[in-house]
């Protein structure tokens, strides 16, 4: 099949390890130049960025382990290997591992039926964002080549959105799609992006930003239990400084193709909550810099937190992420923090890797719908409570006046029954006060008397 040939071009690491190719780097320049036009014409992977140098002995051994885990469909082993230095090592190996991790390994034949489906409501925004794609990588490409890549990216995103119209596009989604396109190629990226969207980043594709906010709200409590000093420094900030990083799985911020591919090795191998741990790990990597900022300079804190450090140790970041997860499971967060997360959130529906691999796109669409309706009900309750409080505030004076009127009336009755003639002026005064109170109540309630 054409798509499979495109994704298997270049130095055949997988074939070499199985004995099919004795010369890993033989005639590589010829292979690259011949594959470049092929991959661009059919939306294939970014083959020209495959590694030129041969694998070391330890890398060859690791790649063999990855291939065996893929063959055995051993997701736990793949997750463990993704956590070790170098991740999946090389794009050719990623093309085998990523689809298995996402459950999209059965690559379908090219399908153009989606083009006949109704346009998605967000296609105009997709066009604007795709025009800004491929800024950092690939490098040194002509405008014609970039136009071809952007056309493939548009094709990829719109095919997923039209096929699953309940998804709501967000700015930055194209950054994620771009990584899948460059690593996998267009056709394998279609089912991969669809499953990633509906089963692992579904909260970001809800009609409102509420699902994303719920994830961001875990950051500060996680800092509270893991680093009290850093928590104290930034606890006064809203966690929107991490919005771009979380929404795009760091694809918007990491400017190196090899770097973002490495992070995706880890994030695609683990459940959705790993992204939250990685975001907190990223914050803690900048602890010294953040603690040097005065507490009365929130703008400076926000500016530092919203950008990645100039030099980023990816392997150190992943080790720190693993450590945070092991020492501070979500269940240990302050009371009700984890319980407040919806049962329909990807944070809870992806906890079991094996179960996630068996989920289908229909499951994701059902959870998306249930989560959206749950958010609507929650918003309706909040609006009702808000209106009730506003009503209580507006009528707080009339309510007090009612109490006063009742008291004055009771006083008048008591004085009248006492038969005390000297009380007559008091009774007249009480009646006068009562009439004024009733008049004020009527005005407040909109009645004319």
C-alpha positions as a Python dict, from the first residue, in 0.01 Angstrom:
ca = {
    (1, 'X'): (0, 0, 0),
    (2, 'X'): (134, 343, -87),
    (3, 'X'): (106, 484, 262),
    (4, 'X'): (295, 196, 416),
    (5, 'X'): (573, 225, 160),
    (6, 'X'): (607, 593, 236),
    (7, 'X'): (631, 531, 608),
    (8, 'X'): (896, 262, 565),
    (9, 'X'): (1138, 448, 339),
    (10, 'X'): (1491, 546, 432),
    (11, 'X'): (1743, 345, 636),
    (12, 'X'): (1548, 42, 750),
    (13, 'X'): (1626, 12, 1120),
    (14, 'X'): (1348, -235, 1184),
    (15, 'X'): (1444, -449, 886),
    (16, 'X'): (1811, -428, 979),
    (17, 'X'): (1746, -560, 1326),
    (18, 'X'): (1549, -852, 1188),
    (19, 'X'): (1824, -941, 940),
    (20, 'X'): (1657, -803, 628),
    (21, 'X'): (1904, -517, 583),
    (22, 'X'): (2269, -569, 662),
    (23, 'X'): (2377, -210, 597),
    (24, 'X'): (2187, 33, 818),
    (25, 'X'): (2326, 345, 651),
    (26, 'X'): (2395, 212, 304),
    (27, 'X'): (2324, 457, 19),
    (28, 'X'): (2142, 681, 265),
    (29, 'X'): (2175, 1007, 72),
    (30, 'X'): (2015, 843, -231),
    (31, 'X'): (1733, 704, -21),
    (32, 'X'): (1665, 1041, 135),
    (33, 'X'): (1662, 1237, -187),
    (34, 'X'): (1436, 987, -359),
    (35, 'X'): (1197, 973, -68),
    (36, 'X'): (1158, 1346, -21),
    (37, 'X'): (949, 1399, -333),
    (38, 'X'): (751, 1084, -259),
    (39, 'X'): (665, 1185, 96),
    (40, 'X'): (567, 1538, -4),
    (41, 'X'): (342, 1420, -284),
    (42, 'X'): (135, 1187, -67),
    (43, 'X'): (165, 1342, 278),
    (44, 'X'): (424, 1094, 400),
    (45, 'X'): (641, 1136, 710),
    (46, 'X'): (934, 1373, 747),
    (47, 'X'): (1190, 1121, 622),
    (48, 'X'): (1470, 1371, 563),
    (49, 'X'): (1500, 1418, 938),
    (50, 'X'): (1583, 1055, 1011),
    (51, 'X'): (1907, 1020, 1196),
    (52, 'X'): (2219, 994, 982),
    (53, 'X'): (2458, 834, 1231),
    (54, 'X'): (2439, 460, 1301),
    (55, 'X'): (2281, 330, 1621),
    (56, 'X'): (2505, 248, 1915),
    (57, 'X'): (2501, -100, 2061),
    (58, 'X'): (2275, 4, 2348),
    (59, 'X'): (2040, 181, 2108),
    (60, 'X'): (2016, -124, 1884),
    (61, 'X'): (1935, -336, 2188),
    (62, 'X'): (1670, -87, 2299),
    (63, 'X'): (1512, -69, 1955),
    (64, 'X'): (1493, -448, 1952),
    (65, 'X'): (1310, -434, 2288),
    (66, 'X'): (1068, -173, 2153),
    (67, 'X'): (995, -382, 1845),
    (68, 'X'): (932, -690, 2060),
    (69, 'X'): (698, -491, 2287),
    (70, 'X'): (511, -370, 1978),
    (71, 'X'): (486, -722, 1841),
    (72, 'X'): (359, -849, 2177),
    (73, 'X'): (131, -545, 2214),
    (74, 'X'): (290, -494, 2557),
    (75, 'X'): (175, -142, 2645),
    (76, 'X'): (331, -144, 2991),
    (77, 'X'): (669, -236, 2845),
    (78, 'X'): (638, 41, 2587),
    (79, 'X'): (551, 288, 2863),
    (80, 'X'): (857, 179, 3060),
    (81, 'X'): (1082, 209, 2755),
    (82, 'X'): (944, 554, 2675),
    (83, 'X'): (1057, 669, 3020),
    (84, 'X'): (1420, 574, 2961),
    (85, 'X'): (1676, 798, 2796),
    (86, 'X'): (1609, 862, 2429),
    (87, 'X'): (1255, 727, 2432),
    (88, 'X'): (1182, 541, 2111),
    (89, 'X'): (1515, 655, 1964),
    (90, 'X'): (1419, 714, 1600),
    (91, 'X'): (1118, 808, 1387),
    (92, 'X'): (1112, 477, 1205),
    (93, 'X'): (1057, 305, 1541),
    (94, 'X'): (798, 564, 1640),
    (95, 'X'): (600, 480, 1329),
    (96, 'X'): (563, 132, 1471),
    (97, 'X'): (510, 225, 1839),
    (98, 'X'): (284, 532, 1830),
    (99, 'X'): (-6, 372, 1640),
    (100, 'X'): (0, 76, 1878),
    (101, 'X'): (-6, 309, 2177),
    (102, 'X'): (-299, 499, 2027),
    (103, 'X'): (-478, 187, 1903),
    (104, 'X'): (-460, 302, 1541),
    (105, 'X'): (-215, 47, 1404),
    (106, 'X'): (-455, -80, 1135),
    (107, 'X'): (-385, 187, 874),
    (108, 'X'): (-687, 226, 643),
    (109, 'X'): (-669, 289, 274),
    (110, 'X'): (-687, 658, 181),
    (111, 'X'): (-1046, 772, 224),
    (112, 'X'): (-1185, 1085, 64),
    (113, 'X'): (-1547, 1037, 168),
    (114, 'X'): (-1502, 1293, 448),
    (115, 'X'): (-1478, 1563, 179),
    (116, 'X'): (-1847, 1513, 105),
    (117, 'X'): (-1946, 1564, 469),
    (118, 'X'): (-2083, 1900, 590),
    (119, 'X'): (-1820, 2160, 672),
    (120, 'X'): (-1722, 2180, 1039),
    (121, 'X'): (-1807, 2503, 1219),
    (122, 'X'): (-1440, 2573, 1300),
    (123, 'X'): (-1284, 2530, 957),
    (124, 'X'): (-1216, 2902, 916),
    (125, 'X'): (-1007, 2902, 1234),
    (126, 'X'): (-826, 2589, 1117),
    (127, 'X'): (-721, 2772, 801),
    (128, 'X'): (-586, 3065, 1001),
    (129, 'X'): (-386, 2840, 1234),
    (130, 'X'): (-245, 2615, 963),
    (131, 'X'): (-106, 2924, 789),
    (132, 'X'): (109, 2968, 1101),
    (133, 'X'): (223, 2604, 1112),
    (134, 'X'): (575, 2468, 1054),
    (135, 'X'): (740, 2778, 1199),
    (136, 'X'): (1019, 2606, 1394),
    (137, 'X'): (1053, 2283, 1199),
    (138, 'X'): (1117, 2152, 938),
    (139, 'X'): (1391, 2406, 870),
    (140, 'X'): (1527, 2548, 547),
    (141, 'X'): (1237, 2442, 328),
    (142, 'X'): (1104, 2635, 30),
    (143, 'X'): (767, 2806, 29),
    (144, 'X'): (641, 2546, -217),
    (145, 'X'): (736, 2262, 15),
    (146, 'X'): (579, 2436, 314),
    (147, 'X'): (260, 2495, 117),
    (148, 'X'): (244, 2123, 45),
    (149, 'X'): (289, 2041, 412),
    (150, 'X'): (22, 2290, 514),
    (151, 'X'): (-219, 2141, 263),
    (152, 'X'): (-160, 1796, 413),
    (153, 'X'): (-206, 1935, 766),
    (154, 'X'): (-534, 2102, 668),
    (155, 'X'): (-647, 1777, 509),
    (156, 'X'): (-563, 1584, 827),
    (157, 'X'): (-737, 1818, 1071),
    (158, 'X'): (-1053, 1879, 868),
    (159, 'X'): (-1096, 1509, 792),
    (160, 'X'): (-1104, 1436, 1166),
    (161, 'X'): (-1334, 1728, 1248),
    (162, 'X'): (-1585, 1651, 972),
    (163, 'X'): (-1590, 1283, 1062),
    (164, 'X'): (-1643, 1371, 1429),
    (165, 'X'): (-1837, 1700, 1424),
    (166, 'X'): (-1902, 1694, 1799),
    (167, 'X'): (-1536, 1790, 1850),
    (168, 'X'): (-1477, 2161, 1902),
    (169, 'X'): (-1148, 2281, 1756),
    (170, 'X'): (-914, 2485, 1975),
    (171, 'X'): (-621, 2704, 1876),
    (172, 'X'): (-312, 2490, 1918),
    (173, 'X'): (-473, 2166, 1801),
    (174, 'X'): (-279, 2211, 1478),
    (175, 'X'): (47, 2195, 1675),
    (176, 'X'): (-41, 1845, 1795),
    (177, 'X'): (-161, 1736, 1451),
    (178, 'X'): (160, 1870, 1298),
    (179, 'X'): (375, 1637, 1510),
    (180, 'X'): (168, 1332, 1417),
    (181, 'X'): (179, 1428, 1050),
    (182, 'X'): (557, 1468, 1042),
    (183, 'X'): (628, 1146, 1230),
    (184, 'X'): (361, 915, 1087),
    (185, 'X'): (261, 1059, 750),
    (186, 'X'): (-86, 1167, 646),
    (187, 'X'): (-282, 844, 619),
    (188, 'X'): (-152, 678, 940),
    (189, 'X'): (-198, 1013, 1118),
    (190, 'X'): (-573, 1025, 1046),
    (191, 'X'): (-679, 739, 1278),
    (192, 'X'): (-403, 834, 1522),
    (193, 'X'): (-529, 1192, 1554),
    (194, 'X'): (-891, 1079, 1578),
    (195, 'X'): (-816, 841, 1866),
    (196, 'X'): (-589, 1090, 2039),
    (197, 'X'): (-861, 1355, 2013),
    (198, 'X'): (-1152, 1147, 2139),
    (199, 'X'): (-973, 927, 2390),
    (200, 'X'): (-676, 1122, 2533),
    (201, 'X'): (-726, 1498, 2486),
    (202, 'X'): (-1107, 1500, 2467),
    (203, 'X'): (-1142, 1752, 2752),
    (204, 'X'): (-977, 2018, 2535),
    (205, 'X'): (-1225, 1960, 2252),
    (206, 'X'): (-1542, 2026, 2453),
    (207, 'X'): (-1769, 2314, 2349),
    (208, 'X'): (-1635, 2528, 2636),
    (209, 'X'): (-1299, 2567, 2808),
    (210, 'X'): (-1437, 2423, 3134),
    (211, 'X'): (-1280, 2080, 3080),
    (212, 'X'): (-940, 2240, 3028),
    (213, 'X'): (-983, 2461, 3335),
    (214, 'X'): (-1054, 2154, 3547),
    (215, 'X'): (-720, 2007, 3444),
    (216, 'X'): (-533, 2333, 3504),
    (217, 'X'): (-682, 2358, 3853),
    (218, 'X'): (-488, 2046, 3953),
    (219, 'X'): (-154, 2222, 3911),
    (220, 'X'): (-155, 2438, 4224),
    (221, 'X'): (-281, 2160, 4459),
    (222, 'X'): (-14, 1928, 4319),
    (223, 'X'): (248, 2191, 4394),
    (224, 'X'): (98, 2226, 4743),
    (225, 'X'): (179, 1864, 4829),
    (226, 'X'): (504, 1835, 4633),
    (227, 'X'): (682, 2169, 4691),
    (228, 'X'): (536, 2394, 4965),
    (229, 'X'): (790, 2673, 4907),
    (230, 'X'): (710, 2698, 4538),
    (231, 'X'): (339, 2666, 4614),
    (232, 'X'): (360, 2964, 4847),
    (233, 'X'): (535, 3168, 4580),
    (234, 'X'): (280, 3115, 4301),
    (235, 'X'): (-40, 3016, 4482),
    (236, 'X'): (-187, 3361, 4420),
    (237, 'X'): (-178, 3312, 4043),
    (238, 'X'): (-446, 3160, 3826),
    (239, 'X'): (-302, 2854, 3649),
    (240, 'X'): (-366, 2990, 3299),
    (241, 'X'): (8, 3044, 3262),
    (242, 'X'): (19, 2675, 3166),
    (243, 'X'): (-269, 2688, 2919),
    (244, 'X'): (-63, 2667, 2599),
    (245, 'X'): (164, 2392, 2730),
    (246, 'X'): (-123, 2173, 2850),
    (247, 'X'): (-355, 2234, 2554),
    (248, 'X'): (-88, 2144, 2297),
    (249, 'X'): (101, 1875, 2491),
    (250, 'X'): (398, 2117, 2480),
    (251, 'X'): (394, 2111, 2098),
    (252, 'X'): (339, 2487, 2085),
    (253, 'X'): (640, 2565, 2304),
    (254, 'X'): (908, 2307, 2220),
    (255, 'X'): (1089, 2437, 1914),
    (256, 'X'): (1295, 2130, 1823),
    (257, 'X'): (1145, 1847, 1622),
    (258, 'X'): (1353, 1587, 1804),
    (259, 'X'): (1253, 1734, 2139),
    (260, 'X'): (878, 1729, 2084),
    (261, 'X'): (895, 1381, 1932),
    (262, 'X'): (1075, 1266, 2246),
    (263, 'X'): (809, 1417, 2474),
    (264, 'X'): (535, 1258, 2267),
    (265, 'X'): (704, 919, 2316),
    (266, 'X'): (635, 959, 2686),
    (267, 'X'): (296, 1130, 2674),
    (268, 'X'): (143, 890, 2422),
    (269, 'X'): (266, 595, 2630),
    (270, 'X'): (96, 711, 2950),
    (271, 'X'): (-248, 819, 3063),
    (272, 'X'): (-378, 1173, 3027),
    (273, 'X'): (-287, 1278, 3380),
    (274, 'X'): (83, 1240, 3294),
    (275, 'X'): (55, 1574, 3112),
    (276, 'X'): (-40, 1743, 3441),
    (277, 'X'): (254, 1587, 3622),
    (278, 'X'): (488, 1693, 3343),
    (279, 'X'): (360, 2050, 3363),
    (280, 'X'): (427, 2061, 3737),
    (281, 'X'): (768, 1905, 3679),
    (282, 'X'): (841, 2182, 3430),
    (283, 'X'): (747, 2442, 3694),
    (284, 'X'): (971, 2284, 3958),
    (285, 'X'): (1266, 2285, 3716),
    (286, 'X'): (1251, 2666, 3741),
    (287, 'X'): (1219, 2679, 4118),
    (288, 'X'): (1532, 2886, 4186),
    (289, 'X'): (1441, 3140, 3920),
    (290, 'X'): (1084, 3168, 4049),
    (291, 'X'): (1184, 3205, 4414),
    (292, 'X'): (1416, 3493, 4323),
    (293, 'X'): (1116, 3696, 4204),
    (294, 'X'): (950, 3921, 4461),
    (295, 'X'): (604, 3807, 4573),
    (296, 'X'): (459, 4146, 4483),
    (297, 'X'): (555, 4098, 4116),
    (298, 'X'): (287, 3858, 3989),
    (299, 'X'): (333, 3980, 3632),
    (300, 'X'): (696, 3869, 3637),
    (301, 'X'): (601, 3531, 3785),
    (302, 'X'): (339, 3484, 3516),
    (303, 'X'): (582, 3580, 3240),
    (304, 'X'): (842, 3327, 3357),
    (305, 'X'): (589, 3049, 3408),
    (306, 'X'): (429, 3093, 3067),
    (307, 'X'): (753, 3022, 2880),
    (308, 'X'): (983, 2721, 2871),
    (309, 'X'): (1338, 2760, 3000),
    (310, 'X'): (1597, 2846, 2736),
    (311, 'X'): (1777, 2519, 2793),
    (312, 'X'): (1546, 2228, 2861),
    (313, 'X'): (1673, 1894, 2987),
    (314, 'X'): (1409, 1664, 2840),
    (315, 'X'): (1535, 1349, 3009),
    (316, 'X'): (1554, 1530, 3343),
    (317, 'X'): (1200, 1657, 3290),
    (318, 'X'): (1071, 1305, 3227),
    (319, 'X'): (1255, 1164, 3531),
    (320, 'X'): (1106, 1438, 3746),
    (321, 'X'): (761, 1369, 3603),
    (322, 'X'): (796, 1002, 3693),
    (323, 'X'): (910, 1091, 4045),
    (324, 'X'): (618, 1326, 4107),
    (325, 'X'): (370, 1069, 3989),
    (326, 'X'): (516, 797, 4208),
    (327, 'X'): (532, 1008, 4525),
    (328, 'X'): (217, 1215, 4487),
    (329, 'X'): (-74, 1022, 4334),
    (330, 'X'): (-382, 1230, 4263),
    (331, 'X'): (-566, 1065, 4551),
    (332, 'X'): (-323, 1240, 4791),
    (333, 'X'): (-419, 1588, 4681),
    (334, 'X'): (-616, 1807, 4924),
    (335, 'X'): (-973, 1687, 4991),
    (336, 'X'): (-1219, 1699, 4702),
    (337, 'X'): (-962, 1814, 4444),
    (338, 'X'): (-945, 1484, 4258),
    (339, 'X'): (-1307, 1402, 4335),
    (340, 'X'): (-1411, 1724, 4163),
    (341, 'X'): (-1281, 1591, 3831),
    (342, 'X'): (-1564, 1454, 3618),
    (343, 'X'): (-1585, 1078, 3574),
    (344, 'X'): (-1616, 1153, 3200),
    (345, 'X'): (-1283, 1338, 3191),
    (346, 'X'): (-989, 1178, 3011),
    (347, 'X'): (-800, 1212, 3338),
    (348, 'X'): (-1015, 928, 3470),
    (349, 'X'): (-1109, 731, 3158),
    (350, 'X'): (-744, 672, 3057),
    (351, 'X'): (-604, 552, 3390),
    (352, 'X'): (-590, 190, 3272),
    (353, 'X'): (-367, 164, 2963),
    (354, 'X'): (-503, -172, 2855),
    (355, 'X'): (-863, -56, 2895),
    (356, 'X'): (-788, 261, 2701),
    (357, 'X'): (-646, 58, 2411),
    (358, 'X'): (-978, -127, 2390),
    (359, 'X'): (-1189, 189, 2387),
    (360, 'X'): (-1331, 288, 2051),
    (361, 'X'): (-1420, 622, 1899),
    (362, 'X'): (-1786, 577, 1989),
    (363, 'X'): (-1687, 554, 2357),
    (364, 'X'): (-1506, 883, 2323),
    (365, 'X'): (-1801, 1051, 2155),
    (366, 'X'): (-2038, 928, 2428),
    (367, 'X'): (-1809, 1057, 2704),
    (368, 'X'): (-1769, 1386, 2520),
    (369, 'X'): (-2147, 1430, 2506),
    (370, 'X'): (-2200, 1328, 2869),
    (371, 'X'): (-1923, 1558, 2988),
    (372, 'X'): (-2062, 1850, 2787),
    (373, 'X'): (-2411, 1796, 2932),
    (374, 'X'): (-2269, 1768, 3283),
    (375, 'X'): (-2093, 2101, 3236),
    (376, 'X'): (-2416, 2258, 3108),
    (377, 'X'): (-2603, 2139, 3417),
    (378, 'X'): (-2328, 2268, 3641),
    (379, 'X'): (-2335, 2607, 3470),
    (380, 'X'): (-2714, 2619, 3503),
    (381, 'X'): (-2689, 2547, 3877),
    (382, 'X'): (-2427, 2816, 3917),
    (383, 'X'): (-2645, 3066, 3731),
    (384, 'X'): (-2946, 2978, 3948),
    (385, 'X'): (-2745, 3022, 4267),
    (386, 'X'): (-2606, 3350, 4136),
    (387, 'X'): (-2957, 3481, 4062),
    (388, 'X'): (-3084, 3373, 4403),
    (389, 'X'): (-2799, 3555, 4574),
    (390, 'X'): (-2862, 3864, 4365),
    (391, 'X'): (-3232, 3852, 4449),
    (392, 'X'): (-3156, 3812, 4817),
    (393, 'X'): (-2920, 4110, 4800),
    (394, 'X'): (-3175, 4330, 4621),
    (395, 'X'): (-3451, 4243, 4866),
    (396, 'X'): (-3242, 4249, 5181),
    (397, 'X'): (-3395, 4589, 5286),
    (398, 'X'): (-3756, 4490, 5211),
    (399, 'X'): (-3700, 4172, 5409),
    (400, 'X'): (-3579, 4373, 5706),
    (401, 'X'): (-3875, 4606, 5666),
    (402, 'X'): (-4118, 4314, 5677),
    (403, 'X'): (-3973, 4209, 6010),
    (404, 'X'): (-4005, 4567, 6138),
    (405, 'X'): (-4365, 4596, 6014),
    (406, 'X'): (-4462, 4273, 6186),
    (407, 'X'): (-4297, 4390, 6507),
    (408, 'X'): (-4472, 4730, 6495),
    (409, 'X'): (-4808, 4564, 6425),
    (410, 'X'): (-4763, 4329, 6717),
    (411, 'X'): (-4668, 4622, 6939),
    (412, 'X'): (-4983, 4813, 6834),
    (413, 'X'): (-5207, 4516, 6911),
    (414, 'X'): (-5046, 4466, 7250),
    (415, 'X'): (-5077, 4834, 7343),
    (416, 'X'): (-5441, 4843, 7225),
    (417, 'X'): (-5529, 4542, 7433),
    (418, 'X'): (-5367, 4692, 7741),
    (419, 'X'): (-5636, 4963, 7749),
    (420, 'X'): (-5376, 5218, 7855),
    (421, 'X'): (-5499, 5562, 7738),
    (422, 'X'): (-5150, 5708, 7763),
    (423, 'X'): (-5046, 5460, 7501),
    (424, 'X'): (-5268, 5615, 7229),
    (425, 'X'): (-4992, 5848, 7092),
    (426, 'X'): (-4757, 5549, 7078),
    (427, 'X'): (-5020, 5346, 6892),
    (428, 'X'): (-5068, 5626, 6639),
    (429, 'X'): (-4689, 5650, 6592),
    (430, 'X'): (-4664, 5273, 6548),
    (431, 'X'): (-4945, 5274, 6290),
    (432, 'X'): (-4772, 5555, 6102),
    (433, 'X'): (-4440, 5365, 6098),
    (434, 'X'): (-4617, 5049, 5984),
    (435, 'X'): (-4785, 5232, 5693),
    (436, 'X'): (-4453, 5378, 5579),
    (437, 'X'): (-4285, 5038, 5597),
    (438, 'X'): (-4561, 4877, 5390),
    (439, 'X'): (-4534, 5158, 5134),
    (440, 'X'): (-4155, 5107, 5108),
    (441, 'X'): (-4200, 4732, 5059),
    (442, 'X'): (-4454, 4790, 4784),
    (443, 'X'): (-4220, 5027, 4602),
    (444, 'X'): (-3930, 4781, 4625),
    (445, 'X'): (-4145, 4504, 4482),
    (446, 'X'): (-4278, 4724, 4203),
    (447, 'X'): (-4635, 4769, 4329),
    (448, 'X'): (-4826, 5098, 4324),
    (449, 'X'): (-5048, 5177, 4621),
}
